Amino acid sequence: MLTWVPAAVDTSDATETATEWTDWLAGSVGLAVVLTVYVVMLIAYVRIIQKAGYSGWWVLVGLVPVLNLVMFLVFAFSRWPVLQENERLRSLGRYSP
């Protein structure tokens, strides 16, 4: 015959409140770190795209699941505006690397 024996666990309110508070704090700190990393990476992506000669708003296309792959391929294999400008200036004799 099985009998029910309560476990020797302290179920005081202070312990549960402290645990809930630390869980909330750890979750908030983790969320803040993740958001900070996302913002820094977004700024870096915008700067890279701008240096290639495109508008920084193209970063938003990266949020669309399949379109982001197409954007990556188009940017990888197309003539970048900044390179076209360099070629134009070289042909005019105004650009010297």
GROMACS elastic network, one bead per residue, 0.5 to 0.9 nm:
[ bonds ]
;  ai    aj funct       b0    kb
    6     9     6  0.83491   500
    7    10     6  0.89441   500
   10    15     6  0.79271   500
   11    14     6  0.85096   500
   11    15     6  0.71313   500
   11    16     6  0.72367   500
   12    15     6  0.57356   500
   12    16     6  0.68029   500
   12    17     6  0.88956   500
   13    16     6  0.52485   500
   13    17     6  0.60174   500
   13    18     6  0.85513   500
   14    17     6  0.51426   500
   14    18     6  0.61155   500
   14    19     6  0.85572   500
   15    18     6  0.52134   500
   15    19     6  0.61607   500
   15    20     6  0.86080   500
   16    19     6  0.50485   500
   16    20     6  0.60562   500
   16    21     6  0.84800   500
   17    20     6  0.51105   500
   17    21     6  0.60407   500
   17    22     6  0.85927   500
   18    21     6  0.50633   500
   18    22     6  0.61306   500
   18    23     6  0.84916   500
   19    22     6  0.52536   500
   19    23     6  0.60787   500
   19    24     6  0.85423   500
   20    23     6  0.51154   500
   20    24     6  0.61180   500
   20    25     6  0.85870   500
   21    24     6  0.51160   500
   21    25     6  0.61301   500
   21    26     6  0.85973   500
   22    26     6  0.59987   500
   22    27     6  0.84138   500
   23    26     6  0.51669   500
   23    27     6  0.60713   500
   23    28     6  0.85366   500
   24    27     6  0.51236   500
   24    28     6  0.61014   500
   24    29     6  0.86320   500
   25    28     6  0.50802   500
   25    29     6  0.61430   500
   25    30     6  0.84950   500
   26    29     6  0.52073   500
   26    30     6  0.60719   500
   26    31     6  0.85363   500
   27    30     6  0.50952   500
   27    31     6  0.60844   500
   27    32     6  0.85926   500
   28    31     6  0.50704   500
   28    32     6  0.61382   500
   28    33     6  0.86389   500
   29    32     6  0.50642   500
   29    33     6  0.62224   500
   29    34     6  0.86764   500
   30    33     6  0.51513   500
   30    34     6  0.62265   500
   30    35     6  0.86262   500
   31    34     6  0.51449   500
   31    35     6  0.60995   500
   31    36     6  0.85024   500
   32    35     6  0.51947   500
   32    36     6  0.60750   500
   32    37     6  0.86458   500
   33    36     6  0.51116   500
   33    37     6  0.62430   500
   33    38     6  0.86676   500
   34    37     6  0.51790   500
   34    38     6  0.62237   500
   34    39     6  0.87175   500
   35    38     6  0.50313   500
   35    39     6  0.61764   500
   35    40     6  0.86352   500
   36    39     6  0.51997   500
   36    40     6  0.62121   500
   36    41     6  0.85898   500
   37    40     6  0.51953   500
   37    41     6  0.61086   500
   37    42     6  0.85246   500
   38    41     6  0.51541   500
   38    42     6  0.60332   500
   38    43     6  0.86281   500
   39    42     6  0.50275   500
   39    43     6  0.62132   500
   39    44     6  0.86198   500
   40    43     6  0.51995   500
   40    44     6  0.62503   500
   40    45     6  0.87188   500
   41    45     6  0.61459   500
   41    46     6  0.86145   500
   42    45     6  0.51239   500
   42    46     6  0.62201   500
   42    47     6  0.86797   500
   42    59     6  0.76916   500
   43    46     6  0.51295   500
   43    47     6  0.62455   500
   43    48     6  0.87203   500
   44    47     6  0.51455   500
   44    48     6  0.62390   500
   44    49     6  0.87036   500
   45    48     6  0.51580   500
   45    49     6  0.62179   500
   45    50     6  0.85585   500
   45    56     6  0.80752   500
   45    59     6  0.68435   500
   46    49     6  0.52455   500
   46    50     6  0.61062   500
   46    51     6  0.86205   500
   46    55     6  0.81188   500
   46    57     6  0.74419   500
   46    58     6  0.79571   500
   46    59     6  0.62653   500
   47    50     6  0.50715   500
   47    51     6  0.61305   500
   47    52     6  0.86794   500
   47    56     6  0.70864   500
   48    51     6  0.51391   500
   48    52     6  0.63949   500
   48    53     6  0.89111   500
   48    56     6  0.84219   500
   49    52     6  0.51096   500
   49    53     6  0.66287   500
   49    54     6  0.56400   500
   49    55     6  0.67946   500
   49    56     6  0.58750   500
   49    57     6  0.88436   500
   49    58     6  0.76098   500
   49    59     6  0.77650   500
   50    53     6  0.50856   500
   50    54     6  0.51509   500
   50    55     6  0.57119   500
   50    56     6  0.55150   500
   51    54     6  0.73890   500
   51    82     6  0.75248   500
   52    55     6  0.89014   500
   52    75     6  0.89782   500
   52    80     6  0.60300   500
   52    81     6  0.68110   500
   52    82     6  0.57500   500
   52    83     6  0.79907   500
   53    80     6  0.63751   500
   53    83     6  0.82525   500
   54    57     6  0.84417   500
   54    58     6  0.74780   500
   54    80     6  0.77709   500
   54    81     6  0.69875   500
   54    82     6  0.83576   500
   55    58     6  0.60140   500
   55    59     6  0.85397   500
   56    59     6  0.60625   500
   56    60     6  0.84735   500
   57    60     6  0.58460   500
   57    61     6  0.78857   500
   58    61     6  0.54571   500
   58    62     6  0.73449   500
   58    71     6  0.85375   500
   59    62     6  0.53393   500
   59    63     6  0.75501   500
   59    68     6  0.89410   500
   60    63     6  0.55615   500
   60    64     6  0.76939   500
   60    68     6  0.89457   500
   61    64     6  0.56456   500
   61    65     6  0.87334   500
   61    67     6  0.66339   500
   61    68     6  0.58839   500
   61    71     6  0.73390   500
   62    65     6  0.73331   500
   62    66     6  0.87660   500
   62    67     6  0.70037   500
   62    69     6  0.78870   500
   62    71     6  0.74027   500
   62    72     6  0.84087   500
   63    66     6  0.89944   500
   63    67     6  0.81793   500
   63    68     6  0.66618   500
   64    67     6  0.54788   500
   64    68     6  0.57981   500
   64    69     6  0.89975   500
   65    68     6  0.58666   500
   65    69     6  0.76218   500
   66    69     6  0.56506   500
   66    70     6  0.68583   500
   66    71     6  0.89489   500
   67    70     6  0.50453   500
   67    71     6  0.60762   500
   67    72     6  0.85745   500
   68    72     6  0.61453   500
   68    73     6  0.87286   500
   69    72     6  0.50526   500
   69    73     6  0.63452   500
   69    74     6  0.86674   500
   70    73     6  0.52033   500
   70    74     6  0.61507   500
   70    75     6  0.85917   500
   71    74     6  0.50960   500
   71    75     6  0.60575   500
   71    76     6  0.84078   500
   72    75     6  0.52845   500
   72    76     6  0.60367   500
   72    77     6  0.87490   500
   73    77     6  0.61726   500
   73    78     6  0.83034   500
   74    77     6  0.54985   500
   74    78     6  0.57090   500
   75    78     6  0.55702   500
   75    79     6  0.80090   500
   75    80     6  0.74782   500
   76    79     6  0.85170   500
   76    80     6  0.88344   500
   77    80     6  0.87599   500
   79    82     6  0.84712   500
   79    83     6  0.68162   500
   79    84     6  0.68469   500
   80    83     6  0.53402   500
   80    84     6  0.63879   500
   80    85     6  0.87909   500
   81    84     6  0.50088   500
   81    85     6  0.61821   500
   81    86     6  0.86560   500
   82    85     6  0.51334   500
   82    86     6  0.63067   500
   82    87     6  0.87818   500
   83    87     6  0.62254   500
   83    88     6  0.85905   500
   84    87     6  0.51457   500
   84    88     6  0.62031   500
   84    89     6  0.86961   500
   85    88     6  0.50265   500
   85    89     6  0.61940   500
   85    90     6  0.85904   500
   86    89     6  0.51495   500
   86    90     6  0.61249   500
   86    91     6  0.86373   500
   86    95     6  0.70437   500
   87    90     6  0.50548   500
   87    91     6  0.61992   500
   87    92     6  0.87172   500
   87    95     6  0.84617   500
   88    91     6  0.52126   500
   88    92     6  0.64600   500
   88    93     6  0.87750   500
   88    94     6  0.89004   500
   88    95     6  0.86871   500
   89    92     6  0.50860   500
   89    93     6  0.61997   500
   89    94     6  0.52777   500
   89    95     6  0.52103   500
   89    96     6  0.87072   500
   90    94     6  0.59017   500
   90    96     6  0.70573   500
   91    94     6  0.77464   500
   91    95     6  0.82338   500
   92    95     6  0.77244   500
   93    96     6  0.76766   500
